[in-house]
Amino acid sequence: MARKFFVGGNWKCNGTAEEVKKIVNTLNEAQVPSQDVVEVVVSPPYVFLPLVKSTLRSDFYVAAQNCWVKKGGAFTGEVSAEMLVNLDIPWVILGHSERRALLNESNEFVGDKVAYALAQGLKVIACVGETLEQREAGSTMDVVAAQTKAIADRVSNWSNVVIAYEPVWAIGTGKVASPAQAQEVHDELRKWLAKNVSDDVAATTRIIYGGSVNGGNCKELGGQADVDGFLVGGASLKPEFIDIIKAAEVKKSA
Ligand SMILES: O=C[C@H](O)COP(=O)(O)O
């Protein structure tokens, strides 16, 4: 089964209501490949989710940037998976490196969140990736495998999971991974899934790349055999996000 190209836009903690409306207008007017070719998901901050969901074109979807690890209740400041389901938000990003690093989210905590969100019916973009120090120490694959294992230990059905490989050193730095560097990790990760989960999950799970993707580098990255799309930060707030969505065409013509 072919893996449909996936382009996610993570708006992180950015934007005013006016700016959000402008971005949505730009997306709504864009000519992009059809839904058969590319799945597009944008992830505004929580407070803008209802606005974006109600105004965004119907062939694009929305994602939350996080959710609580279990059922809601006395957890001040958190938003539960049930609330996202209640608002018809189909996707959630979990385990982003900014949350792992700044909010001390461990592999196990992220694994628990992924399992709980899936059990509530959400689709999950699960982020993994090594720091520069870990890459330079030669432990990239150990780090990525440990992060993925914590998910695999808790999840049996992978059909609603997209893995985002985001090397921390490439996020927001302008230092994009080379196409060969991205392909190498994606290939290793797919082999890890084949060995530790199943051949079917390895063949069908989309592994997308994130870290300084832009309109200029997206085609070459997207042309790599095991790169099934992108999770885009900074450039997802700009009109060049449309060019990144169009990079899906490289797979169609491959
Ligand atoms: O979730 C997106 C990633 O953190 C990438 O961010 P960036 O495209 O700004 O490097």
The ligand as a Gaussian input file, in Angstrom:
#p B3LYP/6-31G(d) Opt

LIG

0 1
 O        7.364000      20.900000      14.330000
 C        8.121000      21.448000      13.532000
 C        9.544000      21.468000      13.745000
 O        9.866000      21.806000      15.056000
 C       10.331000      22.184000      12.716000
 O       10.404000      23.564000      12.943000
 P       11.153000      24.497000      11.857000
 O       10.560000      24.128000      10.528000
 O       10.841000      25.884000      12.276000
 O       12.598000      24.132000      11.921000

